[in-house]
Amino acid sequence: MKANHSTEERFLLLGFSDWPSVQPVLFALVLLCYLLTLTGNSALVLLAVRDPRLHTPMYYFLCHLALVDAGFTTSVVPPLLTNLHGPALWLPRGGCMAQLCASLALGSAECVLLAVMALDRAVAVCRPLRYAGLASPRLCRALAGSSWLGGLTNSAAQTALLAARPLCAPLQLDHFICELPALLKLACGGGRDTIERQMFAARVVILLVPSSVILASYGAVGRAVWRMRSSGGRRKAVGTCGSHLTAVCLFYGSAIYTYLQPTDSYNQGRGKFVSLFYTVVTPALNPLIYTLRNKEVKGAARRLLGSLGRGQARQ
């Protein structure tokens, strides 16, 4: 293979063209998940903003998670639907790098934000009497801003490192998006191992540091729940943490599988199905995970629908 330095170079994304019989089913599934993601996350943000009873740190962070999920999926789904509806997709280098940068920034922000939410839940369960003072609005804004900034920083660093590398022709990806592990398999030229080690270290930081915070937070929650004498208190603690822990397992399981593999052992054919899960399916499930057993959100939805019904009755 030869290194391709052309400014007009384009990437061929094969997507699921090697599974032609599955493409119509995948198109319907991806479109359904995308509509659920936009609808569910928009409704969650609307309820949290409009209902004063949801003006708490938990729902503040949940709003940010909803925005991240909607943006994350939007960076992936439109070209994926185009690919599933027609032949393999050609993307110019600039478009490929833009998609990589956006998806990396939003995915990294979600990693940090899930850790922040775990920390918030740990404080709520372990320090309930001091929670209002510890989780001040100013601190919540700072933590949410740090999540976005951390995602942008990680994305800018990794995209810049990759953009500086020569890529070997043919620029063909057995994938539906310009994802980092798939693009790294095309890298060639001197210093490749050094760059890959630097990028791998960045991925370890953005995935393992937040996951360590999550493990420590839920370790503290587990000890606090174990010491509780009230069964009602235990149920409430498990209820507030269970939905978040489910979302963490779904997202981190597939993300760690994708990004913490050595480049040489990364299988693009298998990797694209794992990526489909955490970029399309998980963001659609998150609103359901956080609302199905949540009495506060259900109550807010009933109050909103009731106010809308009364407004129409007056007209």
Residue pairs with C-beta under 8 A, 6 or more apart in sequence:
1 168
1 169
1 170
1 188
2 168
2 169
3 166
3 167
3 168
3 169
3 188
3 189
4 166
4 167
4 168
4 169
4 171
5 166
7 93
8 92
9 92
9 93
9 167
9 169
9 171
10 90
10 91
10 92
10 93
10 171
11 90
11 91
11 92
11 93
11 96
11 171
11 172
11 173
11 178
12 88
12 89
12 90
12 170
12 171
12 172
12 173
13 79
13 83
13 88
13 89
13 90
13 91
13 173
13 175
13 176
13 177
13 178
14 88
14 172
14 173
14 174
14 175
15 80
15 83
15 84
15 88
15 89
15 175
15 176
15 272
16 22
16 23
16 26
16 83
16 84
16 176
16 272
17 23
17 83
17 87
17 88
18 174
18 269
19 26
23 84
24 84
26 84
26 276
27 81
27 84
27 85
30 77
30 80
30 81
30 84
30 276
30 280
31 81
32 284
33 73
33 280
33 281
33 283
33 284
34 73
34 77
34 81
34 280
34 284
36 284
36 287
36 288
37 69
37 70
37 73
37 280
37 283
37 284
37 287
38 70
38 73
40 66
40 284
40 286
40 287
40 288
40 291
41 66
41 67
41 69
41 70
41 283
41 286
41 287
42 66
42 70
43 287
43 301
44 62
44 63
44 66
44 287
44 290
44 291
44 297
45 63
45 66
45 67
46 304
47 54
47 297
47 300
47 301
47 304
48 54
48 55
48 59
48 60
48 62
48 63
48 300
49 63
50 300
50 304
51 300
51 303
51 304
53 296
53 299
53 300
54 296
54 297
54 300
57 120
57 135
57 140
58 117
58 120
58 121
58 124
58 240
60 140
60 144
61 113
61 116
61 117
61 120
61 140
61 143
61 144
62 117
62 290
64 113
64 144
64 147
64 148
65 110
65 113
65 114
65 117
65 286
66 286
66 287
68 106
68 109
68 110
68 113
69 110
69 282
69 283
69 286
70 283
71 102
71 106
72 103
72 106
72 107
72 110
72 279
72 283
73 279
73 280
73 283
73 284
75 99
75 102
75 103
75 106
76 99
76 103
76 176
76 177
76 279
76 280
77 280
79 89
79 91
79 99
79 176
79 177
80 176
80 177
80 280
82 89
83 89
83 176
84 176
89 176
91 99
91 178
96 178
96 183
97 159
97 162
97 163
97 178
99 177
99 178
100 159
100 162
100 178
100 179
100 180
100 183
101 155
101 156
101 159
102 155
103 177
103 178
103 179
103 279
104 151
104 154
104 155
104 158
104 159
104 180
105 151
105 152
105 154
105 155
105 156
106 151
107 151
107 255
107 279
108 150
108 151
108 152
108 154
108 155
108 206
109 147
109 148
109 150
109 151
109 152
110 151
110 251
111 151
111 206
111 207
111 210
111 211
111 251
111 252
111 255
112 146
112 147
112 150
112 151
112 206
112 210
113 144
113 147
114 210
114 214
114 244
114 247
114 248
114 251
114 252
115 209
115 210
115 211
115 213
115 214
115 217
116 143
116 144
116 146
116 147
117 244
118 213
118 214
118 217
118 218
118 244
118 248
119 143
119 213
119 217
120 135
121 217
121 221
121 240
121 241
121 244
122 217
122 218
122 220
122 221
123 130
123 131
123 134
123 135
124 131
124 135
124 240
125 220
125 221
125 224
125 225
125 237
125 240
125 241
126 220
126 221
126 224
127 134
150 206
154 202
154 205
154 206
157 202
158 180
158 199
158 202
158 203
161 195
161 198
161 199
162 180
162 183
162 184
162 187
162 199
164 195
165 187
165 188
165 189
165 192
165 195
166 187
166 188
166 189
167 183
167 186
167 187
167 188
168 186
168 187
168 188
171 186
173 182
173 183
173 186
173 268
174 182
174 268
174 269
174 272
175 182
175 268
175 271
175 272
175 275
176 272
176 275
176 276
177 275
177 279
179 258
179 271
179 275
180 199
180 203
180 259
181 258
181 259
181 261
181 263
181 266
181 268
181 271
182 266
182 268
182 271
184 196
184 199
184 263
184 266
185 263
185 266
185 268
187 195
187 196
196 263
200 260
200 262
203 259
203 260
204 260
207 252
207 255
207 256
207 259
207 260
208 260
211 252
211 256
214 248
214 252
218 241
218 245
221 237
221 241
224 237
225 234
225 237
225 238
228 234
228 237
239 293
242 293
243 289
243 290
243 293
243 294
244 290
246 289
247 282
247 285
247 286
247 289
247 290
250 277
250 278
250 282
250 285
251 278
251 282
254 274
254 275
254 277
254 278
254 282
255 278
257 274
258 271
258 274
258 275
258 278
290 297
291 297
291 298
